[in-house]
């Protein structure tokens, strides 16, 4: 719906289109929201002329650059009016219908409504009123800038929280990995202690074996001959003793053979064979 009048070129101004004009006004919170609204308008409606973005002196230069990049004609309004204007054309029936769409923030809307209510019709040329309305305009612009800043701040804080959570997760994973490594090292340390203990036992056994009579001496030909001779004599004497009582002549022979056993023992001692071996042989007879 159209307002009751045309106000100084920053309302529903300069209605050059034929009858059938429809007026819409879209209000949003943050200044950057106008770009999302712009995408939706261009997607659904065909523009009848180049869209216009009104800015005030002192607006951020990057805002002007973004308007130009989106295809707007940027105009610096002398009264500080800020808004985005579209004129779209549609033809649901035989006659074309033109729609003017104004897009602005709630702070820009508040300033424009107060400016229109105070300035017109009696104080449009009053310098003092214009001065205070300019201050009010700057406050409204600062409010928009503050809203944009707070919006960016909260987005940065959310991103920081996400990165902080991810950093904490990675830290916990790293700590868990270090704990696992410590457990593995403790197991290796225990295994090394067991290995060292077994190695010491083996070394002790080897040392004991080195102290025993050399195997080569026990298995030398001379030792085997003496061992065979002693075993044969002792076994034969044992069998004879068990079978019968010796005669005087046999007793003399056994005495001689006993002397032979003493000789064998002496020979073993001279050859370096252990006394324990001869003792075992004597028990075996």
C-alpha positions, 0 to 999 in steps of 0.5 A: 500500500502506498503512503499518503504522500511523496516525501522529499525523494526518499519515500515512495518517490517520483512515481513515474510508472503508470497505474497499478503500482504496488508498494512493499517495504521489507524490514530486517535487523542487520545491515548485511541481511539486505544481500540475502533479501536481494538474492531472493528478490532477483530470483523470483521477480524480473526487475523493471529497472536497475535497483538503487542503493541509497547510502549516507556519507560516512557509510563503510566503503566496503558496503558501497563496493558490495552494492556495486558488485550486486548490480546496484546503482549507488546514490549518496543521499544528501539527507542521510536517507538509507534504503534499497529500492527495487522496481519489479514488473509482473503481468498476471492479467492483461495489464502489467503491474509494477511493484516498488520494493523498499528494503531497509533496517529497523533503525533506518526505518525508525529514522525515516519515519521520525524524519518524515513526521518531524520535518514535513510539512513545516520544518523542511527548511529549518536548519536547527531541526535538520541539524538534530535530525542529522545527529539522529541519522548518525546514531541510527547508522551507528546502531546498524554498524554496532549490530553488524559488529555484534553479529560478527563478534558472536560468529567469531565466538562461535567459531572460537568455541568450535575450534576450542572443542576440537583442540580439547578433543585432540589434546585428549587423544594425544594424552590417551596416546601418551598413556598407551605409550607409557603402558607399553614402555612399562611392559617392555621394562618388565620384559627386559627385567625378566630377560636379564634375570634369565640371562643371569641364570644361564650365565651361572649355569654355564659357569658351573659347567665350566668348573666340571671335568672336561668331557674330552678327558672322560671320553679319551681312549685311555680312560675308556680302556681303564674303565672297561678293564675295571668293570670287567674285573669287578663284574667277574669277581662279583659273579664268582663270589655269588656262585660259590665259596672260593678255594685257597688258590682262587682266594689268592687269585681274587686277592691279586685281582683286588690289587689290580683294582687298586692299580686301576684306581691309581691309574685313574687318579694319575689320568686326572679322572674324578674320584667320583667316577671311580667310586661309582664304578666300585659301587657298580661291582 
